[in-house]
Amino acid sequence: KTIALNSKTISLEKMIAWATINGAKFLNIEKQFGSLEKGKKPGINLIQGIDLHQQKLLPQSTVKKLF
């Protein structure tokens, strides 16, 4: 969220990739986590408070772990 609020050049899509598959690759756990695929353990988060038109996080954006 800090990066999103202070950078106008990094897309929400890229930040989500950094937080999911790229994070799993960095931690060497991409075979178990990081994407929604058969055989992997899901980790589903609900991101609320997004500006959908501009695809940006807002100061009031929140993340809630669902699974």
C-alpha positions as CSV (number, residue, x, y, z in Angstrom):
1,K,0.0,0.0,0.0
2,T,2.9,2.4,0.8
3,I,4.4,1.8,-2.7
4,A,1.0,2.2,-4.3
5,L,0.3,5.5,-2.6
6,N,3.8,6.9,-3.4
7,S,4.4,5.7,-6.9
8,K,2.4,6.7,-9.9
9,T,4.3,4.4,-12.3
10,I,3.7,1.0,-10.8
11,S,0.4,-0.6,-11.8
12,L,-1.9,-2.4,-9.3
13,E,-1.5,-5.5,-11.5
14,K,2.3,-5.4,-11.0
15,M,2.0,-4.9,-7.3
16,I,-0.4,-7.9,-7.0
17,A,2.2,-10.0,-8.9
18,W,4.9,-8.9,-6.6
19,A,2.8,-9.9,-3.6
20,T,1.8,-13.3,-5.0
21,I,3.8,-15.4,-7.6
22,N,6.9,-13.2,-7.4
23,G,7.0,-13.4,-3.6
24,A,6.5,-17.1,-3.8
25,K,9.3,-17.5,-6.3
26,F,11.6,-15.4,-4.1
27,L,10.9,-17.6,-1.1
28,N,11.2,-20.7,-3.3
29,I,7.7,-21.9,-2.5
30,E,6.1,-21.3,-5.9
31,K,5.3,-25.0,-6.3
32,Q,2.9,-24.8,-3.3
33,F,1.8,-21.1,-3.3
34,G,1.6,-17.9,-5.3
35,S,-1.1,-18.6,-7.9
36,L,-4.4,-20.3,-8.2
37,E,-3.6,-23.7,-9.8
38,K,-4.6,-27.3,-9.3
39,G,-2.4,-28.9,-6.6
40,K,-1.5,-25.6,-4.9
41,K,-2.8,-24.3,-1.6
42,P,-5.0,-21.3,-2.1
43,G,-4.3,-18.1,-0.2
44,I,-7.2,-15.9,-1.0
45,N,-7.2,-12.2,0.1
46,L,-10.0,-9.7,-0.4
47,I,-8.8,-6.2,-1.3
48,Q,-11.3,-3.5,-0.5
49,G,-11.3,0.2,-1.2
50,I,-9.8,0.1,-4.7
51,D,-10.4,2.8,-7.3
52,L,-11.6,0.4,-10.0
53,H,-11.7,3.1,-12.7
54,Q,-8.0,4.0,-12.2
55,Q,-7.0,0.6,-10.8
56,K,-5.3,2.1,-7.8
57,L,-5.2,1.5,-4.1
58,L,-6.5,4.3,-1.9
59,P,-5.5,5.4,1.6
60,Q,-8.5,3.6,3.0
61,S,-7.8,0.3,1.1
62,T,-7.7,-2.8,3.2
63,V,-6.8,-6.5,2.8
64,K,-8.6,-9.3,4.5
65,K,-7.4,-12.9,4.4
66,L,-10.3,-15.2,3.4
67,F,-8.4,-18.6,3.0
